[in-house]
């Protein structure tokens, strides 16, 4: 059986690209196309403190990159002194969409130093036909490992995930 879910959120790290300022409805029609491989962040507001190395995007935040799209109500990006992404915190109905994978949670954090994502506040991951939920889901990008901790974990393996075809009966009745 292939390992479901493990490569989750790989594109989320693409946020290390240059952050673009929030746009208003008035200049949404005048936006320039982003170069290939760019990450585009739009929001209702952007508050950036260069001395503190922090940018806060709020209101209908949309992050679009190569093979992923994330929406949330607020996203805080903390930078290192040399302007590289150090930590990202997304809150408020966080939805991360990738090909064949959708993640929902109330709070998602990325930590550059340990290259990991921590999903909390009712996280669920729908990967192809498999659904994973738990109290806290931690994804380690480098080692491609994942942990679900802090309470009950549920993994629902969709039809065909255990090697049977999608039409097979699993109720114990014989098929002819």
C-alpha positions as CSV (number, residue, x, y, z in Angstrom):
1,X,0.0,0.0,0.0
2,X,1.3,3.4,-0.9
3,X,1.9,5.7,2.0
4,X,-1.0,8.2,2.0
5,X,-0.6,11.8,3.0
6,X,3.1,11.9,3.8
7,X,4.3,14.3,1.1
8,X,1.7,16.8,2.2
9,X,2.2,20.5,2.0
10,X,5.5,20.4,0.1
11,X,4.5,23.5,-1.9
12,X,3.7,25.5,1.2
13,X,7.5,26.1,1.7
14,X,7.4,28.0,-1.6
15,X,6.4,31.0,0.5
16,X,10.0,31.9,0.8
17,X,9.6,33.8,-2.4
18,X,9.4,37.6,-2.3
19,X,6.1,38.6,-0.6
20,X,3.9,40.8,-2.6
21,X,1.8,43.6,-1.1
22,X,-1.9,43.3,-0.4
23,X,-4.1,44.5,-3.3
24,X,-7.3,46.4,-3.2
25,X,-10.3,45.7,-5.4
26,X,-9.3,48.8,-7.4
27,X,-6.0,47.5,-8.5
28,X,-7.0,43.8,-8.8
29,X,-7.6,44.3,-12.5
30,X,-4.2,46.0,-13.0
31,X,-2.1,43.2,-11.4
32,X,0.9,42.0,-13.4
33,X,1.2,38.3,-14.1
34,X,3.5,36.5,-11.6
35,X,6.7,34.9,-13.0
36,X,6.7,31.1,-13.2
37,X,7.6,29.5,-9.8
38,X,6.4,32.6,-7.9
39,X,4.2,32.6,-4.8
40,X,1.5,35.2,-4.8
41,X,-0.1,36.3,-1.5
42,X,-3.2,38.5,-1.6
43,X,-5.2,39.8,1.4
44,X,-7.5,42.6,2.4
45,X,-4.7,44.1,4.5
46,X,-1.0,43.8,5.0
47,X,0.9,45.2,8.0
48,X,4.7,44.8,7.8
49,X,7.3,45.8,10.3
50,X,10.7,45.6,8.7
51,X,12.6,46.3,12.0
52,X,10.8,43.4,13.7
53,X,11.0,41.2,10.6
54,X,7.2,40.4,10.6
55,X,4.5,40.7,8.0
56,X,0.8,40.1,8.9
57,X,-1.7,39.4,6.1
58,X,-5.3,39.6,7.2
59,X,-8.8,39.2,5.7
60,X,-9.4,36.7,2.9
61,X,-5.8,35.7,2.7
62,X,-5.1,33.6,-0.5
63,X,-1.6,32.1,-1.1
64,X,-1.1,30.6,-4.6
65,X,2.1,28.8,-5.6
66,X,3.3,25.9,-7.7
67,X,0.8,23.0,-7.1
68,X,-0.9,24.5,-4.0
69,X,-3.4,27.1,-2.9
70,X,-4.0,28.1,0.7
71,X,-6.7,30.3,2.1
72,X,-7.1,31.6,5.7
73,X,-8.3,34.6,7.7
74,X,-4.8,35.7,8.9
75,X,-1.2,34.7,8.1
76,X,1.8,36.0,10.0
77,X,5.2,35.5,8.4
78,X,8.3,35.9,10.6
79,X,11.6,36.5,8.8
80,X,15.2,36.0,9.7
81,X,17.5,39.0,9.8
82,X,18.6,38.2,6.2
83,X,14.9,38.3,5.1
84,X,14.3,34.5,4.7
85,X,11.1,32.9,6.0
86,X,11.7,31.6,9.5
87,X,8.1,30.8,10.7
88,X,4.7,31.0,9.2
89,X,1.4,31.0,11.2
90,X,-1.9,30.7,9.4
91,X,-5.2,30.9,11.4
92,X,-8.9,31.0,10.8
93,X,-10.4,28.3,8.5
94,X,-7.1,27.3,7.0
95,X,-7.6,25.3,3.7
96,X,-4.6,24.0,1.8
97,X,-5.4,22.5,-1.6
98,X,-2.9,20.5,-3.7
99,X,-3.5,18.0,-6.5
100,X,-5.5,15.0,-4.9
101,X,-5.1,16.4,-1.4
102,X,-7.0,18.9,0.8
103,X,-6.2,19.9,4.3
104,X,-8.5,21.8,6.7
105,X,-7.6,23.1,10.2
106,X,-8.0,26.2,12.3
107,X,-4.3,26.7,12.9
108,X,-1.2,25.7,10.8
109,X,2.4,26.6,11.5
110,X,5.6,26.1,9.6
111,X,9.0,26.0,11.3
112,X,12.0,26.4,9.0
113,X,14.7,25.3,11.4
114,X,13.1,21.8,11.8
115,X,11.4,21.9,8.4
116,X,8.1,20.8,9.8
117,X,4.4,21.7,9.8
118,X,2.2,21.5,12.8
119,X,-1.6,21.4,12.2
120,X,-4.0,22.0,15.1
121,X,-7.6,23.0,15.8
122,X,-9.4,20.1,14.3
123,X,-7.0,19.2,11.5
124,X,-8.1,16.8,8.7
125,X,-6.3,15.7,5.6
126,X,-8.2,14.2,2.6
127,X,-5.6,12.4,0.5
128,X,-7.1,10.8,-2.6
129,X,-9.8,8.7,-0.9
130,X,-8.2,8.5,2.6
131,X,-9.2,10.8,5.4
132,X,-6.9,11.5,8.4
133,X,-7.9,13.5,11.5
134,X,-6.5,14.0,15.0
135,X,-5.8,16.6,17.6
136,X,-2.3,17.6,16.3
137,X,-0.8,16.5,13.0
138,X,3.0,17.1,12.6
139,X,4.6,16.7,9.2
140,X,8.4,16.5,8.8
141,X,9.2,17.4,5.3
142,X,12.9,16.2,5.1
143,X,12.3,12.7,6.5
144,X,8.8,12.5,5.0
145,X,7.4,11.4,8.4
146,X,4.2,12.3,10.1
147,X,2.9,12.1,13.7
148,X,-0.6,12.5,15.0
149,X,-0.5,13.2,18.7
150,X,-2.5,14.7,21.6
151,X,-5.7,12.6,21.4
152,X,-7.6,10.2,19.3
153,X,-6.5,9.6,15.7
154,X,-8.8,8.4,13.0
155,X,-7.7,7.2,9.5
156,X,-10.4,6.2,7.2
157,X,-9.1,4.2,4.2
158,X,-11.2,4.8,1.2
159,X,-12.4,2.1,-1.2
160,X,-9.4,0.4,-2.9
161,X,-6.8,1.6,-0.3
162,X,-6.3,-1.9,1.1
163,X,-5.7,-3.5,-2.3
164,X,-9.3,-4.4,-3.1
165,X,-11.1,-2.8,-6.1
166,X,-13.4,0.1,-5.4
167,X,-16.5,-2.1,-6.2
168,X,-15.5,-5.0,-3.8
169,X,-17.8,-5.7,-0.9
170,X,-16.2,-5.5,2.5
171,X,-19.3,-6.6,4.4
172,X,-18.3,-10.3,4.5
173,X,-20.7,-11.3,1.7
174,X,-19.4,-13.4,-1.1
175,X,-19.2,-11.9,-4.6
176,X,-19.5,-14.0,-7.7
